[in-house]
Amino acid sequence: MISIDPSAQSDRDNYKLLIGSIIPRPVAFVTTLSNNGVLNGAPYSYFNIVTTNPPLISISVQRKNGIQKDTARNAVEVGEFVVHISDESYIQQINETAASLPPDQSEVLLAGLTPVESDEIAVPGIAEASIRMECLLEHCIPLGGTKESPATDLLIGRVVCFHMDESVYHDGYIDPERLKPVSRLAGNSYAKLGEIFSLERPE
């Protein structure tokens, strides 16, 4: 085994070890609205479930030189966002939204995605996604870096409405093979669902 002290190497080197080890990572496509009404969209793979009572999900939005990205800033200012599950049908467009645009330009429109009204919040989702979750911002927790210049904003969202296409939803369950989710690996690499197998959990 090779042992590495993370404090003895650069942030970039630690980043490479983390994103290469913690795989596959589900990709959240997140839409937010600016105070000026611009619909922002961006993908995030630092994404997971927090709890089911109430339904809370987490997204870690990395800062650049201590400055919040549009997603985190909009989520804090407006208090709402929509999380979409990335799938094979629109992953190319999701990748296009990773482009660095100024706050007054919409990545959603750039990628040719279709805004759709939400039921419970003001932030639109996108029609291309088979699953989307309307969220209220429960917490925004600055983490890492220094107190004056945090490295990331951990967004905790409370899901107030689930939207699921009929093709992937049946009797309260999601069909993963019909959903065809896409996950993030390292570098420019992604992965499809792959083989599914089952193991009985011990009692």
C-alpha positions in Angstrom: 0.0 0.0 0.0 1.0 3.6 -0.7 0.4 6.0 2.2 0.0 9.7 1.5 -0.3 12.5 4.0 -2.8 15.0 2.5 -1.2 17.9 4.4 2.1 17.2 2.6 0.7 17.7 -0.9 -1.3 20.3 -2.8 -5.1 20.8 -2.9 -5.0 19.8 -6.5 -3.2 16.5 -5.7 -5.8 15.8 -3.0 -8.6 16.6 -5.4 -7.2 14.0 -7.9 -7.1 11.3 -5.2 -10.6 12.1 -4.0 -12.4 12.3 -7.4 -10.5 9.2 -8.6 -11.4 7.2 -5.5 -15.0 8.2 -4.6 -16.6 6.8 -7.8 -19.1 6.6 -9.3 -20.8 9.9 -8.1 -24.3 10.8 -9.1 -24.6 14.1 -11.0 -27.1 16.7 -9.8 -28.1 19.3 -12.4 -29.2 22.3 -10.4 -31.2 25.3 -11.5 -31.4 28.5 -9.6 -32.8 32.0 -10.2 -30.8 35.2 -9.7 -32.4 38.3 -8.2 -32.6 39.6 -11.7 -34.6 36.6 -12.9 -31.7 34.9 -14.8 -32.1 31.1 -14.9 -28.8 29.5 -13.9 -28.0 25.8 -14.4 -24.9 23.8 -13.5 -23.9 20.2 -12.8 -22.5 19.0 -9.4 -21.2 15.6 -8.5 -20.6 16.3 -4.8 -24.2 15.3 -4.3 -26.1 12.9 -2.0 -29.0 12.2 0.4 -28.9 13.6 3.9 -32.1 12.2 5.5 -35.6 11.2 4.5 -37.4 12.8 7.5 -37.9 15.4 6.1 -36.4 14.6 2.7 -33.1 16.5 2.6 -30.4 16.4 0.0 -26.9 17.9 -0.1 -24.9 19.6 -2.8 -21.4 20.9 -2.3 -20.6 24.0 -4.5 -16.9 24.7 -4.6 -15.9 28.4 -4.4 -13.2 30.0 -6.6 -10.7 32.0 -4.6 -13.3 32.2 -1.8 -16.0 33.7 -4.1 -19.4 31.9 -4.3 -20.5 30.5 -7.6 -23.8 31.6 -9.1 -25.6 28.4 -7.9 -24.7 29.0 -4.2 -25.3 32.8 -4.3 -28.7 32.4 -6.0 -29.8 29.6 -3.7 -28.9 31.8 -0.6 -30.5 35.0 -2.0 -33.7 33.3 -3.3 -33.9 30.4 -0.9 -34.9 27.8 -3.6 -33.4 25.5 -6.2 -34.3 22.5 -8.3 -32.2 19.3 -8.5 -32.5 17.1 -11.5 -31.1 13.6 -11.9 -28.7 13.5 -14.9 -29.4 10.7 -17.4 -28.1 9.6 -20.8 -30.8 11.4 -22.7 -29.5 14.9 -22.0 -25.9 14.5 -20.5 -24.4 16.3 -23.5 -26.5 19.4 -22.8 -25.6 19.1 -19.1 -22.0 19.1 -20.0 -22.5 22.3 -22.0 -23.9 24.1 -18.9 -20.5 23.7 -17.1 -19.2 26.6 -19.3 -18.2 29.6 -17.3 -20.8 32.3 -18.1 -21.3 35.7 -16.4 -24.2 35.9 -13.9 -26.4 37.7 -16.4 -26.4 34.8 -19.0 -28.3 31.6 -18.7 -26.5 28.2 -19.1 -30.0 26.6 -19.5 -30.7 28.7 -22.6 -27.1 28.2 -23.9 -27.5 24.4 -23.8 -30.9 24.6 -25.4 -32.7 23.1 -22.4 -36.4 23.7 -21.9 -37.5 25.6 -18.7 -40.7 24.3 -17.0 -42.6 25.8 -14.2 -42.3 24.4 -10.7 -45.4 23.6 -8.5 -44.2 24.8 -5.1 -41.3 27.2 -5.8 -40.5 30.1 -8.2 -37.4 28.5 -9.7 -38.1 26.6 -12.9 -36.9 23.1 -13.6 -36.1 21.7 -17.0 -38.4 19.4 -19.0 -35.7 17.1 -20.3 -35.1 15.4 -16.9 -37.0 12.3 -16.0 -36.7 13.2 -12.3 -36.5 16.6 -10.7 -36.9 17.8 -7.1 -38.1 21.2 -6.0 -36.1 22.3 -3.0 -36.2 25.0 -0.3 -32.8 25.9 1.1 -32.6 24.5 4.6 -29.0 25.4 5.3 -26.0 26.9 3.6 -22.8 25.9 5.4 -19.5 27.5 4.4 -16.7 24.9 4.9 -13.0 24.4 4.3 -10.4 27.0 3.4 -10.3 29.7 6.1 -12.9 31.6 8.0 -12.4 34.6 5.8 -12.3 32.6 2.6 -14.2 29.3 2.7 -13.5 26.6 0.1 -17.1 25.5 -0.5 -20.8 26.1 0.3 -22.6 23.0 1.4 -26.2 23.5 0.4 -28.9 21.4 2.2 -32.2 21.4 0.4 -35.5 20.2 1.6 -37.5 18.5 -1.1 -41.0 20.0 -1.3 -42.1 18.3 -4.5 -40.9 15.3 -6.5 -41.5 15.1 -10.3 -41.0 11.8 -12.1 -41.7 10.7 -15.6 -44.2 7.9 -15.9 -41.6 5.8 -17.7 -39.3 5.6 -14.7 -41.9 5.4 -11.8 -44.0 2.4 -10.8 -45.8 1.7 -7.5 -43.6 4.1 -5.5 -40.3 2.9 -6.9 -37.9 4.2 -9.5 -36.8 1.8 -12.3 -33.0 2.4 -12.6 -32.7 0.7 -16.0 -35.3 3.0 -17.5 -33.9 6.1 -15.8 -30.4 5.4 -17.3 -28.6 7.7 -14.8 -25.1 9.0 -15.6 -22.4 9.2 -12.9 -19.1 11.1 -12.7 -15.7 9.6 -12.6 -12.4 11.6 -12.8 -11.2 13.9 -15.5 -13.6 14.0 -18.5 -14.9 10.5 -17.7 -18.5 9.5 -17.0 -20.2 6.1 -16.5 -23.5 4.5 -17.3 -25.4 2.3 -14.9 -23.7 -1.0 -15.8 -24.5 -4.4 -14.4 -27.0 -4.6 -11.4 -26.7 -7.3 -8.8 -28.3 -8.0 -5.4 -27.1 -9.1 -2.0 -29.3 -10.0 0.9 -28.6 -7.8 4.0 -27.8 -9.7 7.2 -30.4 -9.4 9.9 
